[in-house]
Amino acid sequence: MGIPTFNLDIIYGAAGESVDDWATTVRDVLELDPPHVSAYGLTVEAGTPLADDESRHPDDDDQADKYELVDSLLEEHGLENYEISNWAKSRHECEHNRLYWLQGNYHAFGSAAHGHMDGRRFWNVRTPDRYIEMVEAGLEPESSSETLSDEVRRLEALQLLIRMREGVPVGSFPTNDVADLGTD
């Protein structure tokens, strides 16, 4: 039967990577004829060795050029951009990510796994050995959780919908609510 679909993740914006280098990477990926590609701009996370070396930080203009290039090349190859960092052939969109972006419910199975149920986010203990010990002892392996207020859920919904091809439906947020979001 084979594998009916798969995804390739690629990252752009590393220090020393030229636009030509990036174009070569994207063309090499396209030679594999993937039904789905995720292309992410390199981000710098605080507390990492990359964060401490500013000479290795990505340039915003360079990343914008590389995003436009990947978008163009993937679209030429028949992959449609359906979320800011994701392109897919017809019927190969990532359904589990769409569930996250639409604030759907999902369980957390495994160490460090995250779940969401009706505005309550939760995550399991991080290490596999502790997770296994807790499950074998009949204990919930949940490490912590947070319950999101209605306002936080609305703001997150807006932030996530902006990322998607469909965008924010007209009328889904009253004008005053949109103007008030994020203003404190």
N, CA, C and O of each residue as an XYZ file, in Angstrom:
736
protein
N       0.816     -1.192      0.000
C       0.000      0.000      0.000
C       0.862      1.260      0.000
O       0.514      2.240     -0.659
N       1.967      1.253      0.717
C       2.837      2.414      0.741
C       2.352      3.492      1.696
O       1.401      3.300      2.454
N       3.013      4.598      1.640
C       2.665      5.743      2.483
C       1.823      6.696      1.646
O       2.308      7.225      0.646
N       0.563      6.929      2.038
C      -0.332      7.738      1.211
C       0.028      9.220      1.184
O      -0.302      9.914      0.222
N       0.690      9.711      2.211
C       1.072     11.118      2.233
C       2.231     11.293      3.200
O       2.448     10.460      4.080
N       2.962     12.365      3.034
C       4.050     12.686      3.948
C       4.349     14.173      3.840
O       3.887     14.853      2.923
N       5.122     14.656      4.784
C       5.486     16.064      4.855
C       6.997     16.181      4.958
O       7.654     15.331      5.559
N       7.536     17.221      4.379
C       8.938     17.574      4.574
C       8.994     18.953      5.210
O       8.383     19.900      4.713
N       9.735     19.064      6.321
C       9.951     20.339      6.997
C      11.300     20.901      6.552
O      12.299     20.183      6.500
N      11.311     22.184      6.236
C      12.556     22.863      5.908
C      12.589     24.212      6.633
O      11.550     24.816      6.900
N      13.800     24.665      6.943
C      13.988     25.907      7.693
C      14.930     26.812      6.912
O      15.954     26.369      6.393
N      14.565     28.082      6.839
C      15.406     29.065      6.148
C      15.845     30.158      7.112
O      15.199     30.411      8.129
N      16.957     30.799      6.768
C      17.422     31.939      7.547
C      18.675     31.681      8.361
O      19.055     32.519      9.179
N      19.327     30.548      8.160
C      20.561     30.278      8.905
C      21.663     31.222      8.454
O      21.696     31.663      7.305
N      22.557     31.520      9.371
C      23.688     32.405      9.058
C      24.491     31.828      7.898
O      24.808     30.638      7.881
N      24.813     32.672      6.942
C      25.619     32.258      5.797
C      24.832     31.623      4.665
O      25.402     31.329      3.615
N      23.549     31.406      4.848
C      22.722     30.815      3.801
C      22.307     31.913      2.819
O      21.643     32.877      3.201
N      22.696     31.761      1.572
C      22.321     32.744      0.551
C      20.946     32.404     -0.014
O      20.416     31.319      0.226
N      20.382     33.332     -0.758
C      19.107     33.063     -1.433
C      19.301     31.923     -2.429
O      18.410     31.089     -2.593
N      20.456     31.878     -3.095
C      20.728     30.774     -4.029
C      20.810     29.433     -3.299
O      20.316     28.423     -3.800
N      21.436     29.422     -2.109
C      21.484     28.186     -1.312
C      20.077     27.711     -0.991
O      19.763     26.527     -1.106
N      19.227     28.662     -0.583
C      17.846     28.337     -0.226
C      17.081     27.817     -1.441
O      16.318     26.857     -1.331
N      17.282     28.444     -2.592
C      16.609     27.990     -3.816
C      17.025     26.559     -4.146
O      16.193     25.755     -4.566
N      18.296     26.236     -3.960
C      18.776     24.873     -4.199
C      18.099     23.895     -3.244
O      17.684     22.812     -3.657
N      17.985     24.265     -1.983
C      17.316     23.407     -1.007
C      15.876     23.140     -1.424
O      15.432     21.992     -1.424
N      15.152     24.186     -1.778
C      13.745     24.020     -2.157
C      13.635     23.158     -3.412
O      12.772     22.283     -3.483
N      14.486     23.392     -4.389
C      14.435     22.575     -5.625
C      14.769     21.112     -5.336
O      14.168     20.209     -5.918
N      15.732     20.878     -4.434
C      16.054     19.498     -4.055
C      14.865     18.827     -3.366
O      14.587     17.652     -3.608
N      14.179     19.558     -2.527
C      12.982     19.029     -1.863
C      11.922     18.696     -2.907
O      11.284     17.646     -2.833
N      11.732     19.581     -3.874
C      10.705     19.356     -4.894
C      11.006     18.153     -5.774
O      10.087     17.558     -6.337
N      12.273     17.786     -5.903
C      12.622     16.583     -6.668
C      12.043     15.327     -6.023
O      11.864     14.311     -6.694
N      11.749     15.391     -4.726
C      11.150     14.256     -4.023
C       9.637     14.208     -4.201
O       8.985     13.278     -3.727
N       9.077     15.200     -4.881
C       7.644     15.307     -5.159
C       6.791     15.149     -3.904
O       5.893     14.308     -3.866
N       7.067     15.952     -2.879
C       6.285     15.817     -1.643
C       4.867     16.341     -1.817
O       4.653     17.322     -2.529
N       3.890     15.693     -1.171
C       2.524     16.198     -1.204
C       2.303     17.345     -0.218
O       1.300     18.053     -0.303
N       3.243     17.527      0.722
C       3.116     18.572      1.746
C       4.507     19.060      2.133
O       5.426     18.260      2.313
N       4.657     20.374      2.260
C       5.919     20.970      2.711
C       5.602     22.030      3.756
O       4.701     22.851      3.583
N       6.363     21.990      4.844
C       6.312     23.048      5.850
C       7.642     23.789      5.774
O       8.702     23.171      5.869
N       7.594     25.105      5.604
C       8.809     25.921      5.515
C       8.754     26.984      6.606
O       7.861     27.832      6.629
N       9.720     26.919      7.500
C       9.741     27.801      8.659
C      10.955     28.720      8.622
O      12.061     28.292      8.295
N      10.737     29.977      8.957
C      11.845     30.897      9.154
C      12.507     30.593     10.482
O      11.832     30.370     11.486
N      13.827     30.585     10.483
C      14.574     30.338     11.709
C      14.221     31.391     12.748
O      14.244     32.589     12.463
N      13.898     30.944     13.943
C      13.616     31.869     15.036
C      14.656     31.669     16.129
O      15.187     30.574     16.314
N      14.929     32.734     16.835
C      15.912     32.716     17.908
C      15.161     32.630     19.232
O      14.356     33.503     19.557
N      15.427     31.587     19.980
C      14.784     31.385     21.280
C      15.739     31.828     22.382
O      16.916     31.466     22.382
N      15.223     32.610     23.312
C      16.021     33.069     24.449
C      16.593     31.879     25.211
O      15.952     30.837     25.346
N      17.808     32.059     25.703
C      18.438     31.021     26.510
C      19.133     29.940     25.708
O      19.625     28.970     26.283
N      19.184     30.084     24.388
C      19.870     29.107     23.549
C      21.224     29.665     23.120
O      21.424     30.879     23.156
N      22.150     28.810     22.717
C      23.434     29.322     22.217
C      23.261     30.284     21.034
O      24.025     31.240     20.896
N      22.264     30.035     20.189
C      22.009     30.933     19.060
C      21.646     32.333     19.545
O      22.065     33.325     18.949
N      20.879     32.415     20.609
C      20.471     33.723     21.137
C      21.671     34.538     21.606
O      21.657     35.767     21.547
N      22.698     33.851     22.066
C      23.891     34.542     22.577
C      24.822     35.039     21.483
O      25.724     35.827     21.769
N      24.638     34.609     20.249
C      25.529     34.977     19.148
C      24.753     35.774     18.096
O      24.203     35.208     17.151
N      24.720     37.086     18.276
C      23.933     37.946     17.381
C      24.399     37.862     15.928
O      23.617     38.137     15.018
N      25.638     37.493     15.699
C      26.124     37.392     14.316
C      25.428     36.265     13.560
O      25.481     36.227     12.330
N      24.777     35.349     14.271
C      24.077     34.227     13.644
C      22.571     34.444     13.572
O      21.846     33.569     13.097
N      22.089     35.594     14.034
C      20.645     35.857     14.002
C      20.179     36.099     12.567
O      20.885     36.735     11.785
N      19.002     35.597     12.222
C      18.480     35.811     10.870
C      18.113     37.276     10.629
O      17.743     38.000     11.553
N      18.224     37.685      9.385
C      17.861     39.040      8.958
C      16.423     39.014      8.440
O      16.064     38.158      7.631
N      15.603     39.955      8.911
C      14.185     39.977      8.529
C      13.987     40.116      7.020
O      13.150     39.420      6.444
N      14.736     40.995      6.377
C      14.584     41.187      4.926
C      15.010     39.941      4.157
O      14.375     39.561      3.173
N      16.091     39.308      4.612
C      16.554     38.078      3.980
C      15.494     36.984      4.119
O      15.223     36.253      3.167
N      14.899     36.877      5.300
C      13.864     35.866      5.488
C      12.630     36.160      4.635
O      11.993     35.238      4.126
N      12.297     37.420      4.480
C      11.149     37.778      3.633
C      11.414     37.366      2.187
O      10.527     36.835      1.519
N      12.630     37.608      1.703
C      12.987     37.199      0.334
C      12.891     35.690      0.180
O      12.397     35.191     -0.831
N      13.364     34.966      1.187
C      13.341     33.502      1.115
C      11.918     32.956      1.220
O      11.594     31.940      0.605
N      11.079     33.623      1.987
C       9.675     33.208      2.059
C       9.005     33.388      0.700
O       8.309     32.489      0.229
N       9.208     34.531      0.073
C       8.613     34.767     -1.243
C       9.116     33.741     -2.253
O       8.354     33.282     -3.103
N      10.388     33.383     -2.165
C      10.948     32.397     -3.079
C      10.322     31.024     -2.867
O       9.910     30.377     -3.830
N      10.247     30.567     -1.603
C       9.677     29.240     -1.350
C       8.214     29.211     -1.757
O       7.744     28.214     -2.306
N       7.492     30.286     -1.498
C       6.082     30.341     -1.882
C       5.938     30.190     -3.391
O       5.102     29.422     -3.867
N       6.743     30.913     -4.128
C       6.684     30.867     -5.590
C       7.030     29.471     -6.121
O       6.312     28.930     -6.961
N       8.120     28.895     -5.634
C       8.559     27.589     -6.138
C       7.576     26.476     -5.774
O       7.303     25.593     -6.587
N       7.053     26.522     -4.563
C       6.101     25.476     -4.167
C       4.794     25.602     -4.942
O       4.229     24.599     -5.378
N       4.318     26.819     -5.112
C       3.077     27.025     -5.886
C       3.276     26.554     -7.334
O       2.382     25.930     -7.906
N       4.445     26.849     -7.934
C       4.736     26.392     -9.303
C       4.691     24.869     -9.394
O       4.387     24.314    -10.449
N       4.992     24.205     -8.294
C       5.038     22.744     -8.250
C       3.684     22.138     -7.852
O       3.574     20.924     -7.679
N       2.657     22.982     -7.707
C       1.317     22.480     -7.419
C       0.976     22.357     -5.947
O      -0.027     21.736     -5.593
N       1.795     22.938     -5.085
C       1.481     22.943     -3.655
C       0.888     24.296     -3.315
O       1.490     25.336     -3.583
N      -0.296     24.276     -2.723
C      -1.010     25.509     -2.412
C      -0.757     25.907     -0.962
O      -0.795     25.070     -0.060
N      -0.500     27.185     -0.753
C      -0.280     27.709      0.600
C      -1.622     27.797      1.317
O      -2.495     28.566      0.913
N      -1.791     27.001      2.394
C      -3.057     27.019      3.127
C      -2.890     27.515      4.564
O      -3.879     27.741      5.260
N      -1.671     27.681      4.999
C      -1.346     28.254      6.304
C       0.005     28.906      6.121
O       0.771     28.482      5.255
N       0.324     29.907      6.890
C       1.484     30.759      6.617
C       2.767     29.967      6.355
O       3.604     30.406      5.566
N       2.937     28.816      6.996
C       4.162     28.032      6.832
C       3.933     26.679      6.159
O       4.826     25.832      6.173
N       2.757     26.461      5.573
C       2.422     25.144      5.044
C       1.830     25.211      3.650
O       0.977     26.046      3.349
N       2.311     24.296      2.799
C       1.847     24.171      1.414
C       1.515     22.706      1.183
O       2.211     21.822      1.684
N       0.451     22.444      0.426
C       0.069     21.057      0.175
C      -0.616     20.918     -1.171
O      -1.222     21.856     -1.689
N      -0.502     19.718     -1.722
C      -1.312     19.358     -2.870
C      -2.731     19.136     -2.370
O      -2.959     18.965     -1.173
N      -3.668     19.140     -3.282
C      -5.075     18.944     -2.924
C      -5.245     17.682     -2.085
O      -4.687     16.635     -2.411
N      -6.018     17.784     -1.004
C      -6.353     16.691     -0.090
C      -5.166     16.183      0.721
O      -5.215     15.071      1.248
N      -4.098     16.978      0.830
C      -2.948     16.575      1.641
C      -2.639     17.580      2.753
O      -1.549     17.559      3.324
N      -3.606     18.467      3.062
C      -3.407     19.405      4.158
C      -3.283     18.614      5.458
O      -3.849     17.528      5.585
N      -2.562     19.145      6.394
C      -2.320     18.472      7.671
C      -3.529     18.660      8.586
O      -3.731     19.731      9.158
N      -4.327     17.605      8.712
C      -5.573     17.692      9.480
C      -5.330     17.892     10.969
O      -6.072     18.631     11.616
N      -4.302     17.247     11.530
C      -4.108     17.438     12.971
C      -3.657     18.859     13.281
O      -4.036     19.399     14.321
N      -2.862     19.482     12.417
C      -2.499     20.888     12.649
C      -3.716     21.792     12.490
O      -3.878     22.746     13.251
N      -4.563     21.507     11.523
C      -5.791     22.303     11.374
C      -6.619     22.229     12.657
O      -7.239     23.216     13.050
N      -6.631     21.082     13.302
C      -7.337     20.946     14.571
C      -6.755     21.907     15.613
O      -7.504     22.554     16.346
N      -5.433     22.002     15.681
C      -4.792     22.929     16.620
C      -5.156     24.366     16.279
O      -5.525     25.142     17.161
N      -5.053     24.722     14.999
C      -5.278     26.096     14.564
C      -6.729     26.521     14.765
O      -7.016     27.708     14.918
N      -7.641     25.554     14.765
C      -9.059     25.870     14.965
C      -9.496     25.647     16.410
O     -10.692     25.617     16.702
N      -8.540     25.491     17.304
C      -8.764     25.325     18.740
C      -9.645     24.121     19.062
O     -10.471     24.159     19.973
N      -9.448     23.055     18.294
C     -10.206     21.835     18.547
C      -9.702     21.099     19.775
O      -8.713     21.500     20.387
N     -10.381     20.030     20.130
C     -10.002     19.222     21.276
C      -9.104     18.071     20.834
O      -9.325     17.468     19.784
N      -8.085     17.771     21.649
C      -7.197     16.649     21.380
C      -6.578     16.182     22.689
O      -6.354     16.971     23.608
N      -6.309     14.892     22.752
C      -5.744     14.270     23.945
C      -4.226     14.348     23.904
O      -3.634     14.641     22.866
N      -3.607     14.082     25.043
C      -2.146     14.075     25.146
C      -1.703     12.659     25.496
O      -1.967     12.183     26.600
N      -1.033     11.984     24.568
C      -0.526     10.641     24.803
C       0.987     10.667     24.669
O       1.513     11.059     23.627
N       1.678     10.260     25.698
C       3.128     10.192     25.667
C       3.780     11.264     26.516
O       3.145     12.239     26.918
N       5.059     11.062     26.778
C       5.805     12.024     27.592
C       5.886     13.355     26.859
O       6.093     13.406     25.646
N       5.718     14.429     27.619
C       5.790     15.810     27.122
C       4.684     16.156     26.125
O       4.709     17.238     25.539
N       3.722     15.269     25.922
C       2.630     15.546     24.983
C       1.702     16.608     25.562
O       1.539     16.717     26.777
N       1.101     17.386     24.669
C       0.162     18.444     25.053
C      -1.236     18.087     24.566
O      -1.405     17.441     23.532
N      -2.227     18.515     25.324
C      -3.617     18.300     24.954
C      -4.430     19.567     25.166
O      -3.974     20.524     25.792
N      -5.649     19.550     24.626
C      -6.547     20.696     24.763
C      -7.975     20.172     24.783
O      -8.377     19.388     23.923
N      -8.732     20.616     25.777
C     -10.146     20.250     25.873
C     -10.940     21.484     26.290
O     -10.849     21.940     27.430
N     -11.712     22.011     25.359
C     -12.650     23.105     25.644
C     -12.024     24.273     26.410
O     -12.589     24.758     27.390
N     -10.858     24.715     25.955
C     -10.210     25.876     26.565
C      -9.285     25.549     27.718
O      -8.739     26.456     28.346
N      -9.100     24.283     28.007
C      -8.146     23.860     29.033
C      -6.986     23.164     28.339
O      -7.163     22.125     27.703
N      -5.789     23.749     28.468
C      -4.580     23.139     27.908
C      -3.865     22.386     29.021
O      -3.855     22.820     30.173
N      -3.276     21.268     28.667
C      -2.558     20.473     29.663
C      -1.403     19.756     28.989
O      -1.396     19.550     27.775
N      -0.429     19.382     29.803
C       0.748     18.712     29.262
C       1.236     17.673     30.257
O       1.082     17.807     31.471
N       1.826     16.638     29.691
C       2.292     15.507     30.478
C       3.716     15.719     30.977
O       4.436     16.598     30.505
N       4.108     14.881     31.956
C       5.477     14.926     32.464
C       6.433     14.744     31.295
O       6.106     14.097     30.301
N       7.618     15.326     31.431
C       8.527     15.413     30.293
C       9.305     14.137     29.984
O       9.509     13.812     28.814
N       9.736     13.420     30.998
C      10.642     12.304     30.726
C       9.878     11.004     30.501
O       8.890     10.734     31.184
N      10.338     10.194     29.539
C       9.664      8.923     29.259
C       9.621      7.987     30.467
O       8.608      7.326     30.697
N      10.696      7.925     31.234
C      10.703      7.003     32.371
C       9.662      7.402     33.416
O       8.977      6.538     33.964
N       9.536      8.685     33.694
C       8.531      9.144     34.674
C       7.117      8.917     34.121
O       6.224      8.508     34.863
N       6.910      9.179     32.831
C       5.607      8.949     32.210
C       5.205      7.483     32.354
O       4.086      7.179     32.767
N       6.116      6.581     32.016
C       5.827      5.141     32.091
C       5.530      4.733     33.528
O       4.585      3.985     33.775
N       6.332      5.219     34.483
C       6.096      4.910     35.902
C       4.688      5.327     36.326
O       3.986      4.562     36.988
N       4.283      6.521     35.952
C       2.977      7.033     36.362
C       1.843      6.228     35.724
O       0.873      5.883     36.400
N       1.959      5.930     34.437
C       0.918      5.158     33.749
C       0.826      3.758     34.353
O      -0.273      3.257     34.595
N       1.980      3.122     34.599
C       1.971      1.779     35.183
C       1.387      1.778     36.590
O       0.808      0.781     37.019
N       1.536      2.899     37.318
C       0.987      3.014     38.669
C      -0.485      3.434     38.649
O      -1.099      3.596     39.704
N      -1.046      3.607     37.461
C      -2.450      4.002     37.341
C      -2.683      5.483     37.627
O      -3.811      5.886     37.909
N      -1.634      6.295     37.557
C      -1.741      7.736     37.816
C      -1.845      8.512     36.515
O      -1.343      8.079     35.478
N      -2.496      9.656     36.580
C      -2.533     10.552     35.418
C      -1.141     11.153     35.241
O      -0.577     11.673     36.204
N      -0.576     11.097     34.043
C       0.774     11.629     33.834
C       0.803     13.134     33.573
O       1.827     13.678     33.159
N      -0.318     13.798     33.814
C      -0.388     15.239     33.560
C       0.546     15.986     34.502
O       0.534     15.770     35.714
N       1.344     16.856     33.930
C       2.291     17.650     34.710
C       1.678     18.960     35.171
O       1.833     19.359     36.325
N       0.979     19.626     34.261
C       0.390     20.920     34.585
C      -0.687     21.244     33.559
O      -0.862     20.546     32.560
N      -1.415     22.351     33.847
C      -2.473     22.767     32.925
C      -2.758     24.246     33.111
O      -2.300     24.880     34.062
N      -3.528     24.774     32.173
C      -4.015     26.144     32.285
C      -5.394     26.207     31.646
O      -5.658     25.551     30.638
N      -6.259     26.998     32.241
C      -7.584     27.218     31.678
C      -7.609     28.617     31.094
O      -7.314     29.599     31.775
N      -7.965     28.690     29.832
C      -7.941     29.949     29.111
C      -9.242     30.712     29.312
O     -10.326     30.133     29.245
N      -9.132     31.996     29.555
C     -10.329     32.833     29.663
C     -10.953     32.981     28.276
O     -10.306     32.716     27.263
N     -12.201     33.400     28.243
C     -12.871     33.630     26.961
C     -12.113     34.662     26.138
O     -11.986     34.514     24.922
N     -11.610     35.700     26.787
C     -10.870     36.748     26.067
C      -9.594     36.196     25.447
O      -9.280     36.513     24.299
N      -8.857     35.379     26.184
C      -7.629     34.776     25.649
C      -7.962     33.844     24.495
O      -7.252     33.830     23.489
N      -9.026     33.067     24.622
C      -9.422     32.164     23.535
C      -9.795     32.947     22.274
O      -9.439     32.541     21.168
N     -10.504     34.060     22.431
C     -10.871     34.880     21.274
C      -9.631     35.459     20.609
O      -9.519     35.444     19.383
N      -8.700     35.971     21.409
C      -7.475     36.532     20.855
C      -6.673     35.461     20.129
O      -6.188     35.693     19.021
N      -6.530     34.295     20.740
C      -5.798     33.209     20.090
C      -6.503     32.762     18.812
O      -5.843     32.461     17.817
N      -7.821     32.715     18.828
C      -8.559     32.346     17.615
C      -8.242     33.321     16.490
O      -8.006     32.902     15.357
N      -8.235     34.601     16.786
C      -7.910     35.616     15.794
C      -6.484     35.434     15.284
O      -6.248     35.464     14.077
N      -5.536     35.246     16.194
C      -4.140     35.069     15.802
C      -3.959     33.842     14.914
O      -3.196     33.884     13.949
N      -4.643     32.769     15.226
C      -4.513     31.545     14.447
C      -5.220     31.646     13.100
O      -4.695     31.174     12.092
N      -6.402     32.256     13.072
C      -7.136     32.386     11.807
C      -6.410     33.293     10.818
O      -6.481     33.077      9.608
N      -5.717     34.298     11.324
C      -4.950     35.186     10.441
C      -3.882     34.393      9.686
O      -3.528     34.741      8.559
N      -3.373     33.335     10.305
C      -2.333     32.511      9.682
C      -2.863     31.632      8.548
O      -2.093     31.179      7.701
N      -4.166     31.392      8.529
C      -4.734     30.422      7.601
C      -5.279     31.071      6.330
O      -5.659     32.242      6.330
N      -5.310     30.304      5.268
C      -5.791     30.768      3.970
C      -7.193     31.362      4.061
O      -7.484     32.374      3.423
N      -8.057     30.735      4.852
C      -9.430     31.199      4.962
C      -9.517     32.549      5.655
O     -10.463     33.301      5.424
N      -8.540     32.865      6.503
C      -8.539     34.132      7.219
C      -9.636     34.210      8.262
O     -10.212     33.193      8.649
N      -9.916     35.398      8.705
C     -10.927     35.642      9.733
C     -12.257     35.896      9.038
O     -12.366     36.830      8.243
N     -13.277     35.075      9.324
C     -14.573     35.284      8.675
C     -15.157     36.660      9.011
O     -15.102     37.110     10.156
N     -15.708     37.309      8.004
C     -16.352     38.607      8.202
C     -17.480     38.432      9.211
O     -18.283     37.505      9.101
N     -17.535     39.314     10.181
C     -18.589     39.277     11.175
C     -18.320     38.355     12.350
O     -19.146     38.270     13.259
N     -17.179     37.655     12.358
C     -16.923     36.750     13.474
C     -16.511     37.493     14.735
O     -16.611     36.957     15.839
N     -16.052     38.717     14.571
C     -15.700     39.550     15.711
C     -16.376     40.901     15.530
O     -16.128     41.585     14.537
N     -17.221     41.294     16.466
C     -17.795     42.640     16.367
C     -16.678     43.683     16.323
O     -15.628     43.495     16.936
N     -16.900     44.763     15.611
C     -15.883     45.793     15.401
C     -15.246     46.241     16.704
O     -14.023     46.363     16.773
N     -16.026     46.486     17.723
C     -15.461     46.948     18.991
C     -14.575     45.894     19.632
O     -13.541     46.222     20.216
N     -14.973     44.619     19.528
C     -14.157     43.562     20.113
C     -12.800     43.483     19.442
O     -11.792     43.324     20.131
N     -12.736     43.588     18.111
C     -11.474     43.525     17.388
C     -10.589     44.689     17.812
O      -9.392     44.515     18.042
N     -11.169     45.854     17.913
C     -10.378     47.025     18.314
C      -9.844     46.867     19.734
O      -8.772     47.382     20.050
N     -10.583     46.156     20.597
C     -10.172     46.005     21.986
C      -9.182     44.864     22.209
O      -8.493     44.850     23.229
N      -9.092     43.908     21.282
C      -8.221     42.766     21.485
C      -6.779     43.213     21.620
O      -6.282     43.993     20.807
N      -6.125     42.728     22.624
C      -4.710     43.016     22.816
C      -4.407     44.390     23.348
O      -3.236     44.768     23.390
N      -5.389     45.157     23.756
C      -5.118     46.499     24.284
C      -5.360     46.485     25.782
O      -6.501     46.472     26.244
N      -4.290     46.489     26.516
C      -4.389     46.565     27.984
C      -3.389     47.567     28.503
O      -3.305     47.786     29.711
